[in-house]
Amino acid sequence: MSEVSPFWRRVRELMREIAVELYMQDHHHLDIFNTPEEADLREGGYLDRARPIALRKIQGEAPRFKTIKEMREDD
């Protein structure tokens, strides 16, 4: 089993947060304040909508990750 990189772990965390926000915005008129299940987010397409938003946010966060070529040059 391979380990998930910190980058993708952060992307998934942020995707879930954004997907929940999008879900809540769409369902606020129902006065339902329960956190949606993962299945609800997938079925409604909220995770798919959240992915590009999360990637753009992370791209602007903290230091840029090095490419493999850059890491080899450092050695």
Protein Blocks (a to p, Z undefined) as FASTA:
>chain_A
ZZddfklmmmmmmmmmmmmmmmmmmmmmnopabdcdfklmmmnommmmmmmmmmmmmmmg
ccddddfklmmmmZZ
